[in-house]
Each structure stands twice: as C-alpha cells, then as structure tokens.
C-alpha cells in the first residue's frame, strides 16, 4: 500500500512540474508577451498561468484561495513562483 502511495505521489509531482513548465513558456495563456527561451523554462510563472495550473488541478477553487497560494509560493520561492515552491507550500 505504501509503495502505491509513493508511486502516485511521484506521478502527481511530475504532473505538477510539467504543468508549471508548460505555464512558464506561456502555453496556458492565449497571448504571449515574448518568445520563450531555454532560460524562461523552469522559471517562475505569473498569476494568470498559476491560476490556470491550479484550476486544472482543482476546477472549483476560489480566486481568493488561488491568490493566497500564489502569495505563499512567491514568498517560499524568494520572489519566484515555481513548481518546487508550490510543492513545498502544498505539503504544509
């Protein structure tokens, strides 16, 4: 049972990392401000992308909960909202 739990946990983390990577290159927003570069991948996401990621995970999440989570991730990630910062906040 614990092996299955760990496997599912690893899969969830990988899915979240993929969503953040996708969001960081602007694929989750209709208009991109600039062309993504290799450096922009794995960097932080802005609030609209963060909102898209969270709404993908939990569709009925309230905007104030999303904003609160964004602020917590921003602080955890030292002004960068990344998958790692989100995972740390989510595990608290």
C-alpha positions in Angstrom: 0.0 0.0 0.0 2.7 2.5 0.9 4.6 1.6 -2.3 1.5 2.5 -4.3 1.1 5.8 -2.4 4.7 6.8 -3.1 4.3 5.9 -6.8 1.1 8.1 -7.0 2.8 10.9 -5.1 5.7 10.8 -7.5 3.4 10.9 -10.5 1.5 13.8 -9.1 4.7 15.8 -8.5 5.8 15.0 -12.1 2.4 16.2 -13.5 2.6 19.4 -11.5 6.2 20.1 -12.6 5.1 19.5 -16.2 2.1 21.9 -15.8 4.5 24.6 -14.4 7.0 24.1 -17.2 4.2 24.4 -19.7 2.9 27.5 -18.0 6.3 29.1 -17.8 6.6 29.1 -21.6 3.2 30.7 -22.0 1.3 27.7 -23.4 -1.5 28.2 -20.9 -2.3 31.8 -21.8 -3.8 33.0 -25.1 -1.2 35.8 -25.7 2.5 35.6 -25.0 4.5 38.8 -24.3 7.6 37.3 -25.8 9.1 34.2 -27.4 10.0 31.7 -24.7 13.7 30.9 -24.2 15.5 28.0 -22.6 16.1 30.2 -19.6 12.5 31.0 -19.1 11.5 27.3 -18.8 11.6 26.3 -15.2 11.4 29.9 -14.1 8.5 31.3 -12.2 5.0 31.7 -13.6 2.9 34.8 -13.3 -0.5 34.9 -11.7 -2.6 34.1 -14.8 -0.5 30.9 -15.5 -0.6 30.0 -11.8 -4.4 30.3 -11.8 -4.6 28.1 -14.9 -2.5 25.4 -13.3 -4.5 25.4 -10.1 -7.8 25.4 -11.9 -6.6 22.4 -13.8 -5.8 20.6 -10.6 -8.9 21.8 -8.6 -11.5 23.2 -11.0 -13.8 24.8 -8.4 -11.0 26.6 -6.5 -12.0 30.1 -5.4 -9.9 33.0 -6.7 -9.0 34.2 -3.2 -7.6 30.7 -2.4 -5.6 30.9 -5.6 -4.3 34.3 -4.7 -3.4 33.2 -1.2 -1.5 30.2 -2.6 0.3 32.4 -5.1 1.5 34.8 -2.4 2.7 31.8 -0.3 4.6 30.4 -3.3 6.0 33.8 -4.1 7.4 34.0 -0.5 8.6 30.4 -0.4 10.3 30.8 -3.8 12.1 34.0 -2.9 10.0 36.1 -5.4 9.7 33.2 -7.9 6.6 31.1 -8.2 7.9 27.7 -9.3 6.8 24.1 -9.1 9.2 23.5 -6.3 7.8 26.4 -4.3 4.3 25.2 -5.0 5.0 21.7 -3.9 6.6 22.9 -0.6 3.5 25.1 0.1 1.1 22.4 -0.8 2.8 19.9 1.6 2.5 22.3 4.5 
